[in-house]
Amino acid sequence: MSTHTATVKKEGQDTCLVELGGIFDQTIEIEPLIADQTFSKLVIDFDQIKRMNSSGVRIWLLFIQKHSGKYPIEIRKCQPPIVEQMSLIDGFLDGVTVQSIYLPYLCANCGNEASVLVEAKDFESLKTELPVVDCESCGAPKMDFDYIEDAYFHFLNKNA
Protein backbone atom coordinates (compact mmCIF):
# COMPACT_ATOMS: atom_id res chain seq x y z
CA MET A 1 0.00 0.00 0.00
CA SER A 2 1.39 3.36 -1.03
CA THR A 3 1.86 5.95 1.70
CA HIS A 4 2.82 8.76 -0.63
CA THR A 5 1.83 10.65 -3.75
CA ALA A 6 4.11 11.60 -6.60
CA THR A 7 3.63 13.58 -9.78
CA VAL A 8 6.11 14.43 -12.50
CA LYS A 9 5.85 17.56 -14.62
CA LYS A 10 7.96 19.52 -17.03
CA GLU A 11 8.91 22.95 -15.75
CA GLY A 12 10.15 25.02 -18.63
CA GLN A 13 11.96 23.18 -21.40
CA ASP A 14 14.72 21.43 -19.50
CA THR A 15 13.51 20.93 -15.92
CA CYS A 16 11.86 17.83 -14.50
CA LEU A 17 9.70 18.65 -11.47
CA VAL A 18 8.83 15.84 -9.05
CA GLU A 19 6.18 16.74 -6.48
CA LEU A 20 6.06 14.40 -3.48
CA GLY A 21 3.49 14.10 -0.74
CA GLY A 22 2.54 11.90 2.21
CA ILE A 23 5.15 9.78 3.96
CA PHE A 24 8.64 9.47 2.49
CA ASP A 25 9.32 5.84 3.38
CA GLN A 26 10.44 2.51 1.87
CA THR A 27 7.58 2.56 -0.65
CA ILE A 28 8.78 5.68 -2.44
CA GLU A 29 10.65 5.25 -5.69
CA ILE A 30 11.99 8.36 -7.37
CA GLU A 31 14.01 6.52 -10.01
CA PRO A 32 11.03 5.20 -12.03
CA LEU A 33 9.41 8.64 -11.95
CA ILE A 34 12.27 10.24 -13.87
CA ALA A 35 13.44 7.26 -15.97
CA ASP A 36 11.53 8.28 -19.12
CA GLN A 37 12.07 12.01 -18.70
CA THR A 38 14.50 14.16 -20.68
CA PHE A 39 15.89 16.99 -18.59
CA SER A 40 19.03 18.84 -17.61
CA LYS A 41 17.84 19.87 -14.12
CA LEU A 42 15.79 18.02 -11.50
CA VAL A 43 13.62 19.84 -8.97
CA ILE A 44 12.01 17.92 -6.12
CA ASP A 45 9.14 19.61 -4.33
CA PHE A 46 8.54 18.42 -0.74
CA ASP A 47 5.53 20.69 -0.11
CA GLN A 48 3.15 17.86 0.80
CA ILE A 49 5.56 15.57 2.68
CA LYS A 50 4.27 14.94 6.19
CA ARG A 51 6.93 12.57 7.51
CA MET A 52 10.21 10.90 6.55
CA ASN A 53 11.33 7.71 8.22
CA SER A 54 14.75 6.04 8.29
CA SER A 55 13.94 3.89 5.26
CA GLY A 56 13.02 7.04 3.35
CA VAL A 57 16.32 8.64 4.39
CA ARG A 58 18.18 5.60 3.07
CA ILE A 59 16.33 5.73 -0.26
CA TRP A 60 17.06 9.46 -0.55
CA LEU A 61 20.77 9.00 0.18
CA LEU A 62 21.09 6.22 -2.41
CA PHE A 63 19.26 8.37 -4.97
CA ILE A 64 21.50 11.37 -4.29
CA GLN A 65 24.66 9.26 -4.44
CA LYS A 66 23.62 7.95 -7.84
CA HIS A 67 22.39 11.21 -9.38
CA SER A 68 24.31 14.14 -7.88
CA GLY A 69 26.86 15.40 -10.36
CA LYS A 70 24.89 14.15 -13.38
CA TYR A 71 22.70 17.27 -13.41
CA PRO A 72 21.71 19.99 -10.96
CA ILE A 73 19.31 18.80 -8.26
CA GLU A 74 17.25 21.35 -6.39
CA ILE A 75 14.80 20.78 -3.56
CA ARG A 76 12.09 23.23 -2.58
CA LYS A 77 9.25 23.79 -0.16
CA CYS A 78 10.97 21.54 2.36
CA GLN A 79 8.60 20.74 5.22
CA PRO A 80 9.98 20.39 8.79
CA PRO A 81 10.47 16.58 8.52
CA ILE A 82 12.77 17.17 5.53
CA VAL A 83 14.61 20.11 7.12
CA GLU A 84 15.15 17.94 10.20
CA GLN A 85 16.88 15.28 8.08
CA MET A 86 18.86 17.94 6.19
CA SER A 87 20.31 19.05 9.51
CA LEU A 88 20.81 15.59 11.03
CA ILE A 89 22.05 13.36 8.22
CA ASP A 90 25.48 13.79 6.66
CA GLY A 91 25.24 13.53 2.89
CA PHE A 92 21.55 14.43 2.72
CA LEU A 93 22.35 17.55 0.72
CA ASP A 94 25.39 16.30 -1.21
CA GLY A 95 25.16 17.88 -4.64
CA VAL A 96 21.74 19.39 -3.81
CA THR A 97 20.69 23.04 -3.77
CA VAL A 98 17.97 24.05 -1.32
CA GLN A 99 15.57 26.61 -2.81
CA SER A 100 13.16 27.03 0.11
CA ILE A 101 12.11 25.67 3.49
CA TYR A 102 9.10 26.00 5.75
CA LEU A 103 9.47 27.41 9.26
CA PRO A 104 7.06 25.92 11.82
CA TYR A 105 5.29 28.19 14.32
CA LEU A 106 2.97 27.50 17.25
CA CYS A 107 0.64 29.90 19.06
CA ALA A 108 1.16 29.68 22.81
CA ASN A 109 -2.27 31.23 23.29
CA CYS A 110 -4.53 28.89 21.28
CA GLY A 111 -2.29 26.08 19.98
CA ASN A 112 -2.71 27.05 16.32
CA GLU A 113 0.11 25.94 14.02
CA ALA A 114 1.42 27.92 11.06
CA SER A 115 4.20 27.65 8.50
CA VAL A 116 6.19 30.34 6.74
CA LEU A 117 7.97 29.61 3.46
CA VAL A 118 11.47 31.12 3.31
CA GLU A 119 13.45 31.34 0.07
CA ALA A 120 17.18 30.55 -0.12
CA LYS A 121 18.12 34.22 -0.58
CA ASP A 122 16.81 34.83 2.96
CA PHE A 123 18.51 31.87 4.69
CA GLU A 124 21.45 33.90 6.01
CA SER A 125 19.11 36.26 7.89
CA LEU A 126 17.60 33.26 9.73
CA LYS A 127 20.83 32.96 11.70
CA THR A 128 20.09 36.24 13.47
CA GLU A 129 16.36 36.90 13.15
CA LEU A 130 13.27 34.82 12.43
CA PRO A 131 10.18 36.20 10.72
CA VAL A 132 7.55 37.45 13.17
CA VAL A 133 4.25 35.63 12.71
CA ASP A 134 0.99 36.66 14.32
CA CYS A 135 -1.69 34.03 14.96
CA GLU A 136 -4.43 34.11 12.34
CA SER A 137 -6.70 32.07 14.59
CA CYS A 138 -6.81 34.14 17.80
CA GLY A 139 -4.91 37.28 16.78
CA ALA A 140 -2.13 36.80 19.34
CA PRO A 141 1.08 38.60 18.37
CA LYS A 142 4.34 36.79 17.76
CA MET A 143 3.82 33.05 17.55
CA ASP A 144 6.65 30.86 18.89
CA PHE A 145 9.08 29.15 16.54
CA ASP A 146 8.17 25.49 17.03
CA TYR A 147 11.61 23.91 16.97
CA ILE A 148 15.03 24.30 18.56
CA GLU A 149 16.59 26.92 16.32
CA ASP A 150 20.18 25.64 16.39
CA ALA A 151 19.04 22.13 15.49
CA TYR A 152 16.59 23.20 12.78
CA PHE A 153 19.05 25.47 11.01
CA HIS A 154 22.12 23.27 11.43
CA PHE A 155 22.08 22.48 7.71
CA LEU A 156 22.98 26.14 7.04
CA ASN A 157 26.28 25.64 8.86
CA LYS A 158 26.96 22.24 7.29
CA ASN A 159 26.86 23.71 3.79
CA ALA A 160 28.65 26.96 4.58
N, C-alpha and C positions, 0 to 999 in steps of 0.2 A: 504494500500500500504506500503510495506516494505521500510524503509529508511536506512537499514543496510545490511551487509553481515556477515555471520557467517559460519565457518567451524570447524569441530572437527576432531582431529587426535590423534593417539597414539604417544607419544614421549618416546622412550625406552619401557620398559615392564610395568611400573607402573604409567606413567604420562599421564594425559589427557590434551591435548593442544587445547584451544579454541581461534581461530583467529577471531577478530572482525574488521569490517570496516564500513565506512559511518557515520551515525548519531546515537549516543547512546541516544535513546529516549524511549517513552512509548511503542513502537512496539517491542523492543528487549526482548527476553526471553532466559535467559541463562539456566534456570532449565531444559527445555525439551532437550537441547543440550547434557547435561551430564547424563540425567536420565538412559539411557541404557548402560552407560560406566562403566567399572570396573577399578578403579584407586586408588592410595594411595596419589597422589599429583595432584593438578590442577594448570595449568599455563594458564593465560589469556594474549593474545598478542593484544595490542592496536595499532599496527603499522599503520593500515589503518583508524583509527577513526579520523574523521574530526571535530566533534562537539559533545558536551554532554549537553543536556538541563536538566532542573530541574526534569522532569519526569524520565529521565535516571538516575539521581543521586539517586532518590527515589528507583528505581528498584535495583540499585547497592547496596544501603545500606541494603535493605531487603534481598538481596541475601547473602551479607556478614554476616549479623546477623544470618541467618539460617545455613550457611556453615562453618564459621570460627570456628576452634577448632575440626571439624570433620576430617580434613586432611589439610596439608599445602596448602596454596593458594599463588601463586606468580603471579605478573603482570610484564610485560616487554614491551619494546618499547613504553613507554607511551608518546603519543603526547601531545603538549601543552594544549589542552582542558582537558585532563585527569590530567596532573600535576597541572593545575589551581584548579581543584576540590580537588585533594589530599591536597593542601595547604589551601583551604577555608573551607572544610566541615569536621567537627568533626565526627569521626567514619568511614571515607572513607577508611582508611587503617587498621581498626581493624582486627587483625589476618592475615594481608596480608604482604608479603615481596615484596619489589620493587626491581626488577633485573636491570632495565635500564630505562632511560628517554631520550627524545630528548630535545636539547637546540635550541631555535629559534634565528636565526640571520638575520639581514637586512643590505644591503649595502646602506650606505648614498649617495654613488656616483650614482648608477644606479637603486636602488630599488629592486635588486635581493634578494630573500629570500633563506636561507639555514638552514639545520638542522644538528646537530651533536649528535650522539648517545653516551651517557655516561653510563658506567656500574656502578653498585652499589659500587664496590671497589674504585671508584674514586669520590664518592659523597662528602666525607669530604673535598677534595681539592677544591670543588666548592665554599665553604664558603670564600675562600681567593683569588682564581684565576680561571677565566674562560678560556676555550681553546681559542686560537687565531685562527680566521678563515679568510682567504683571499677570496675575491670574485672570483669565477670561471668565472663569466660572463664578468666583465670588468677589472679584475686583481687588483682592489684596495686592499690595505692591511688593515687588521683588521676591519672586519665587526662589526657592533654594535649588542650587545645582545638585542633582540627585546622583552624585558619584563622588568618589575621592579624587580631587582634581589631579594630583600628581600621578595617580595610577591611570586615570582615563587618558591623560595627555602624554603619557610616557612615550608613545610612538613618535611624537614630535622630536624628542631628544635622540631616539634611536636612529633617525634618518637625517640628523643634522649634519 
